[in-house]
Amino acid sequence: MFPARFSSAWIPDTLRTLSIAQMSAAVIGYLMYLLLGPGYLTADTSMIIAIAVMIGAKAMHPPAVSSAMIFAFQYTKPNTLMLFISAVVLIVILIGLQRASHWLIR
């Protein structure tokens, strides 16, 4: 699940896209899970809504669509949303540190 995020996180100017796409897709998948329960209909609906939100926000990040599907299919651990959000925040902090250190080296 995480290699897709790390590979795209280091491309310049994708911090906004990465954070908006991943967070919105995860929240959409989780909300659809709460509304419809786990299953294929939930996964389909959450992926379609996540794609529409990413297009509307001009923050298209294809690996984020899988985040919506992952949260829609969860059966036993519905509290994983906070762990996921913490991971995305940590990635954003690490990218910020990388850019700051790169700026200091110049």
C-alpha positions in Angstrom: 0.0 0.0 0.0 2.8 2.5 0.8 5.2 2.1 -2.1 2.8 3.8 -4.4 2.7 6.8 -2.2 6.4 7.0 -1.7 7.2 6.7 -5.4 5.0 9.6 -6.3 5.8 11.7 -3.3 9.2 12.7 -4.4 8.2 14.2 -7.8 8.3 18.0 -7.5 5.1 20.0 -7.0 2.9 17.0 -6.1 2.6 17.7 -2.4 -0.8 19.3 -2.8 -2.0 16.6 -5.2 -0.8 13.8 -3.0 -2.4 15.1 0.2 -5.7 16.2 -1.3 -6.1 13.0 -3.3 -5.1 10.5 -0.6 -7.0 12.2 2.2 -10.2 12.7 0.2 -10.2 9.2 -1.2 -9.6 7.6 2.2 -12.4 9.7 3.8 -14.8 8.9 0.9 -14.0 5.2 1.2 -14.5 5.2 4.9 -17.8 7.1 4.7 -19.1 4.8 2.0 -18.1 1.8 4.2 -20.2 3.4 7.1 -23.2 4.1 4.8 -23.3 1.0 2.7 -21.3 -1.6 4.6 -18.4 -3.6 3.1 -18.7 -5.0 -0.4 -18.3 -4.4 -4.1 -21.0 -1.8 -4.4 -19.3 0.2 -1.7 -15.9 -0.1 -3.4 -17.4 0.9 -6.8 -19.3 3.9 -5.4 -16.3 5.1 -3.4 -13.9 4.9 -6.3 -16.3 6.8 -8.6 -16.9 9.5 -6.1 -13.1 9.7 -5.3 -12.3 10.2 -9.0 -14.9 12.9 -9.3 -13.6 14.7 -6.3 -10.0 14.5 -7.6 -11.0 15.8 -11.0 -13.0 18.6 -9.4 -10.1 19.6 -7.1 -7.6 19.3 -10.0 -5.6 16.9 -7.9 -5.6 13.7 -9.9 -3.4 11.0 -8.3 -4.3 7.5 -9.6 -2.9 5.5 -6.7 -5.3 7.4 -4.4 -8.3 5.6 -6.0 -7.0 2.4 -4.4 -7.2 4.0 -1.0 -10.9 4.5 -1.5 -11.3 0.9 -2.4 -9.2 -0.3 0.5 -11.3 1.6 3.0 -14.5 0.4 1.3 -13.5 -3.2 1.7 -12.4 -3.2 5.3 -14.3 -5.7 7.4 -12.7 -5.9 10.8 -10.8 -2.7 11.5 -12.9 0.4 10.8 -10.5 2.6 13.0 -7.7 2.5 10.4 -8.6 5.9 9.0 -6.7 7.7 11.7 -3.6 5.6 11.1 -3.8 6.3 7.4 -4.2 10.0 7.9 -1.2 10.0 10.3 0.9 8.2 7.6 -0.1 10.8 5.0 0.7 13.7 7.4 4.1 12.1 8.2 4.8 11.8 4.4 4.0 15.5 4.0 6.3 16.4 6.9 9.1 14.3 5.5 8.7 16.0 2.1 8.8 19.4 3.8 12.0 18.3 5.6 13.5 17.1 2.4 12.8 20.4 0.6 14.1 22.4 3.5 17.3 20.4 3.7 17.7 20.7 -0.1 17.3 24.5 0.2 19.9 24.7 3.0 22.4 22.7 1.0 22.2 25.2 -2.0 
